[in-house]
Amino acid sequence: MSTATRRLIKGGLVYGHGYCDLLVSGSRIAVIGKDLASQPDSEHAEIIDATGLLVHPGLVNTHHHIAQSLLKAIPGSLNLGLNDWLGAVPYRYWPHYTPDTLYAAARIGFSELLAAGCTTCADHHYLYHRDTSPELEQALLQAAREIGIRLVLCRGIATVKGSHRGMSSTQLVPEDVDLCLQRLQTLIARHHNPAADAMTRVVVAPTSLVHTCTQEDLLILAQFARSHDLLMHTHLLEVSFDETVCRQKYGISAVDYAQRCEWLGPDVWFAHLVQVDQAGINTLGATRTGVAHCPSSNARLGSGIAPIPAMAAAGVRISIGVDGSAATESGSLLNEMLLTLLLHRTQHGPTITSAEQVVQWS
């Protein structure tokens, strides 16, 4: 073993273990214990003095829009709800993104996450359309490699203009599903690594389950994802508009529509789920579907408070996301963890959430 792959973190307060040492070998923690400097395996290891510091596992951000790191506090957008905000901020600026601006946004966003202890980012990157330059995608991947963060690239997909004020407000032409699958195949071949300690993975991630793909395309995408052992992610029920559209178009709830499209299961997680009802929660829990809770964004846009305690009780897999910095003005997962701890207490009392529980969700 080379010296460069072995590090001894000494004297810190190690989460779950008290004051002790960690010996790191390559990308894995090899030993946690007392006085590891005297152990043969620690010989020639790089010493990191963690005296007075907290040592904790890297946090995992399960929903982000890194491209929005350049769009904080846009004038005129601070008091808008989701649908108006989508047209006024992300989709307004999307056509103007170049590889250089996306690279700058990614460097900023990934640095903010790492500075607050987050080492894995699931970035829902949806800057794709018929004429998208592949250099945009490469800029994001390059920034993640340089910063050293684990990137789960949730590859956004829109095959129709949609029924909200997002892509429908632009002049961009969506991909068709065949072009999307062709590009996905190339992305997977070049950058997806299924290994447990992979630095880059790919997820099939329509921009919105309800608004940006047809039912037929969603079924095709689900089949593609599962045939390639890829996870699946998208937005759902951030606001009640998703439910309204599904009731009007299909005569069923948004969660039942997800089930019809084969978009439920332990390989699926949704961002937000703010406006889900108890029947939907029961279905999500029974299928072990997951949620990325984004409390700051939901509060900032006036979307509401996701019923996370009820979802946890029903068996929904809970995680926490920053969402885009354009809707939070912050890229810190620690901020989202603190708000998750406190926000639900305003509704259900001081015992409904605990610090230990929130850490598990992160």
C-alpha positions in Angstrom: 0.0 0.0 0.0 1.4 3.4 -0.9 1.7 6.2 1.6 -0.6 8.4 -0.5 -3.5 6.0 0.0 -3.3 5.8 3.8 -4.4 8.6 6.2 -4.8 8.5 10.0 -7.3 11.0 11.3 -6.4 11.4 15.0 -8.2 12.6 18.1 -11.5 13.8 16.7 -15.0 13.3 18.0 -16.1 10.6 15.7 -19.9 10.4 15.1 -21.3 7.4 16.8 -17.9 6.4 18.4 -16.7 9.2 20.7 -13.2 10.5 20.7 -10.9 8.1 18.7 -8.9 7.7 15.5 -9.8 6.6 12.0 -7.4 4.9 9.6 -8.4 5.5 6.0 -7.1 3.1 3.3 -7.7 4.3 -0.2 -11.4 5.3 -0.4 -12.5 3.1 2.6 -12.4 3.5 6.4 -10.2 0.5 7.5 -10.2 0.9 11.3 -11.9 3.0 13.9 -10.4 2.8 17.4 -8.2 4.3 20.1 -4.5 5.2 19.6 -4.2 3.8 16.1 -0.9 5.5 15.6 0.8 2.6 17.4 -0.7 0.0 15.1 1.5 -1.5 12.3 -1.1 -0.6 9.6 -0.7 3.1 10.5 3.0 3.2 9.8 3.9 5.9 7.2 0.2 7.1 7.0 -0.4 10.8 6.5 -1.5 12.2 9.9 -4.5 14.5 10.1 -4.9 16.1 13.5 -8.7 16.3 14.2 -8.4 17.5 17.8 -11.4 19.7 18.6 -13.2 18.7 15.5 -16.2 16.6 14.7 -15.6 13.7 12.3 -18.7 12.4 10.5 -19.5 10.5 7.3 -19.9 12.5 4.1 -23.4 13.8 3.7 -25.5 12.9 0.6 -27.6 15.5 -1.2 -30.3 13.7 -3.1 -31.7 16.5 -5.1 -29.9 19.6 -6.5 -29.8 21.8 -9.6 -26.2 22.8 -9.8 -26.7 25.0 -12.8 -28.7 27.3 -10.6 -25.7 28.3 -8.5 -25.3 31.4 -10.7 -29.0 32.4 -10.3 -29.3 33.4 -6.6 -31.6 36.2 -5.6 -32.7 37.2 -9.1 -34.6 40.5 -8.8 -38.3 40.2 -9.3 -38.4 36.5 -8.4 -38.2 36.5 -4.6 -41.9 36.5 -4.1 -43.1 34.2 -6.9 -44.7 30.8 -6.6 -43.3 27.8 -8.4 -45.0 28.0 -11.8 -44.2 31.8 -12.2 -40.7 31.3 -10.8 -39.9 28.6 -13.3 -40.5 30.9 -16.2 -38.9 33.9 -14.6 -35.7 32.2 -13.4 -34.3 28.8 -14.5 -36.0 28.6 -17.9 -35.5 32.3 -18.6 -31.7 31.9 -18.3 -31.4 28.3 -19.6 -31.0 29.2 -23.3 -28.0 31.5 -22.4 -26.0 28.8 -20.6 -22.7 27.9 -22.3 -20.2 25.2 -21.2 -18.2 28.0 -19.5 -21.1 29.3 -17.4 -22.2 25.8 -16.5 -18.6 24.9 -15.5 -18.5 28.1 -13.3 -21.9 27.3 -11.7 -20.8 23.7 -11.0 -17.5 24.7 -9.4 -19.4 27.1 -7.1 -22.1 24.6 -6.3 -19.9 21.6 -5.6 -17.6 23.8 -3.5 -20.5 25.0 -1.4 -21.6 21.4 -0.8 -18.2 20.2 0.2 -17.6 23.1 2.5 -20.6 22.0 4.5 -19.6 18.3 4.7 -21.6 17.0 1.7 -19.5 14.5 -0.4 -22.2 13.1 -2.8 -24.5 15.2 -5.0 -27.4 13.9 -7.0 -27.7 16.7 -9.5 -30.9 16.9 -11.5 -29.4 18.4 -14.6 -32.1 19.2 -17.1 -30.4 21.4 -19.6 -31.2 19.1 -22.5 -33.2 19.7 -25.7 -33.0 18.7 -29.3 -30.0 20.9 -30.1 -28.1 20.6 -26.7 -24.3 20.8 -27.0 -22.7 17.7 -25.4 -20.1 20.2 -24.0 -22.6 21.3 -21.3 -22.7 17.8 -19.9 -19.0 17.5 -20.1 -18.5 20.8 -18.2 -20.5 19.4 -15.3 -18.6 16.2 -15.2 -15.3 17.9 -15.4 -16.1 20.2 -12.5 -17.1 17.3 -10.3 -13.9 15.5 -11.1 -11.8 18.5 -10.3 -13.6 19.4 -7.1 -13.5 15.7 -6.0 -17.2 15.2 -5.2 -19.2 12.1 -6.0 -21.6 13.0 -8.8 -24.9 11.2 -9.4 -25.9 12.7 -12.7 -29.7 12.6 -12.8 -30.0 13.1 -16.6 -33.0 15.3 -17.1 -35.5 14.5 -19.9 -38.2 16.5 -21.6 -39.9 15.0 -24.7 -42.8 17.5 -24.8 -43.1 21.2 -24.1 -45.1 20.5 -20.9 -48.1 22.0 -19.1 -46.4 24.3 -16.7 -44.6 27.6 -17.2 -41.2 26.0 -17.6 -39.9 24.7 -20.9 -43.2 25.8 -22.5 -42.1 29.4 -22.0 -38.9 28.9 -24.1 -38.3 28.5 -27.9 -36.3 25.3 -27.3 -37.4 22.1 -29.1 -37.5 19.1 -26.8 -35.7 15.8 -27.5 -37.8 12.9 -28.8 -37.5 9.7 -26.8 -35.3 8.0 -29.4 -32.7 10.8 -29.4 -32.8 10.8 -25.6 -32.1 7.0 -25.4 -29.3 7.3 -27.9 -27.7 10.1 -25.8 -28.3 8.1 -22.6 -26.5 5.1 -24.0 -23.5 7.2 -24.8 -23.5 8.8 -21.4 -23.7 5.5 -19.6 -21.0 3.9 -21.7 -18.6 6.7 -20.9 -19.4 7.8 -17.4 -21.7 5.4 -15.4 -19.9 3.3 -12.8 -22.1 0.9 -10.8 -19.4 0.1 -8.2 -20.2 0.9 -4.5 -17.5 3.5 -4.3 -18.0 5.0 -7.8 -17.4 8.7 -8.3 -19.9 9.0 -11.1 -23.2 7.4 -11.7 -26.1 8.1 -14.1 -29.8 8.2 -13.2 -32.8 8.3 -15.6 -34.5 11.5 -14.6 -37.4 13.2 -16.5 -37.6 16.8 -15.6 -41.2 16.3 -14.4 -43.2 13.1 -14.2 -46.4 14.8 -15.0 -45.5 17.6 -17.4 -42.5 16.9 -19.6 -43.0 13.4 -21.0 -45.9 11.4 -22.3 -47.2 8.3 -20.5 -45.8 6.2 -23.4 -42.4 7.8 -23.1 -42.3 7.3 -19.3 -43.0 3.6 -19.7 -40.1 3.4 -22.3 -37.8 5.3 -19.9 -38.7 3.0 -17.0 -38.0 -0.1 -19.0 -34.7 1.4 -20.2 -33.6 2.3 -16.7 -34.4 -1.1 -15.2 -32.8 -3.0 -18.1 -29.6 -1.1 -17.4 -29.8 -1.3 -13.6 -30.2 2.5 -13.3 -32.1 4.4 -10.6 -35.0 6.7 -11.5 -35.7 10.2 -10.3 -38.0 13.1 -11.1 -40.2 15.9 -9.6 -43.6 15.1 -8.3 -46.3 17.0 -6.3 -44.2 20.0 -5.4 -47.4 21.9 -5.8 -51.0 20.7 -6.3 -50.9 21.4 -10.0 -49.5 17.9 -10.6 -52.6 16.4 -8.9 -55.0 18.7 -10.8 -53.5 17.8 -14.2 -53.6 14.0 -13.5 -57.2 14.2 -12.3 -58.2 16.2 -15.4 -56.3 14.2 -18.0 -56.3 10.7 -16.6 -59.0 10.6 -13.9 -56.5 9.3 -11.3 -54.2 10.8 -8.6 -50.6 11.8 -9.4 -49.3 8.9 -7.4 -51.6 6.4 -9.1 -50.4 7.9 -12.5 -46.8 7.2 -11.4 -47.8 3.6 -10.7 -49.5 3.3 -14.1 -46.3 4.6 -15.7 -44.2 2.1 -13.7 -42.5 4.9 -11.8 -42.8 3.5 -8.3 -40.5 1.2 -6.4 -37.2 1.0 -4.4 -35.3 2.1 -7.4 -37.3 5.4 -7.7 -37.2 8.6 -5.6 -39.1 11.8 -6.1 -38.2 15.3 -5.3 -40.6 17.2 -3.0 -43.9 15.3 -2.6 -45.2 18.3 -0.7 -48.9 17.9 -1.7 -49.2 14.1 -1.4 -52.3 12.8 0.5 -52.5 9.9 2.9 -53.6 7.5 0.2 -50.6 8.4 -1.9 -48.3 8.1 1.1 -49.6 4.6 1.7 -48.8 3.6 -1.9 -45.4 5.2 -1.8 -44.6 3.4 1.5 -45.9 0.0 0.2 -43.7 0.2 -2.8 -40.6 1.5 -0.9 -40.4 4.6 -3.1 -38.2 7.4 -1.9 -38.4 11.2 -1.4 -35.9 13.9 -1.5 -37.1 16.5 1.1 -36.2 20.1 0.1 -37.6 22.2 3.0 -36.0 25.6 2.2 -37.0 25.6 -1.4 -40.6 24.5 -0.5 -40.8 27.3 2.0 -39.2 30.0 -0.2 -41.6 29.3 -3.1 -44.6 28.9 -0.8 -45.2 25.3 -1.9 -45.9 24.0 1.6 -44.4 21.5 4.1 -44.0 17.9 2.9 -45.6 15.4 5.3 -42.2 13.8 6.0 -43.1 12.3 9.4 -46.2 10.6 7.9 -44.1 9.3 5.0 -41.4 7.9 7.3 -44.1 6.1 9.4 -45.5 4.6 6.2 -42.2 3.2 5.0 -41.3 5.8 2.4 -37.5 6.1 2.1 -36.6 9.6 3.3 -33.6 11.7 2.2 -32.8 15.4 2.1 -31.9 17.6 -0.8 -30.8 21.2 -1.2 -32.7 21.8 -4.5 -31.5 24.6 -6.7 -29.6 27.6 -5.1 -31.9 29.9 -7.2 -34.7 28.9 -4.8 -32.7 28.6 -1.6 -29.9 31.2 -1.9 -27.7 28.5 -0.2 -25.9 25.4 -1.2 -25.6 23.9 2.3 -27.1 20.6 3.1 -26.5 21.4 6.8 -29.0 24.2 6.4 -31.6 21.7 5.0 -30.9 19.2 7.8 -31.5 21.9 10.5 -34.7 23.1 8.8 -35.9 19.5 8.5 -35.3 19.0 12.3 -37.2 22.2 13.2 -39.9 22.7 10.6 -41.9 19.6 11.4 -41.9 20.4 15.1 -43.9 23.5 14.3 -46.6 21.2 13.1 -46.4 18.2 15.4 -44.4 19.1 18.5 -40.8 18.8 19.6 -40.6 14.9 19.6 -41.6 14.4 16.0 -38.0 14.7 14.7 -34.6 14.1 16.3 -31.1 15.0 15.3 -30.2 11.3 15.0 -33.1 10.7 12.6 -32.1 13.7 10.4 -28.5 12.5 10.3 -29.8 9.1 9.1 -31.8 10.7 6.4 -28.6 12.6 5.2 
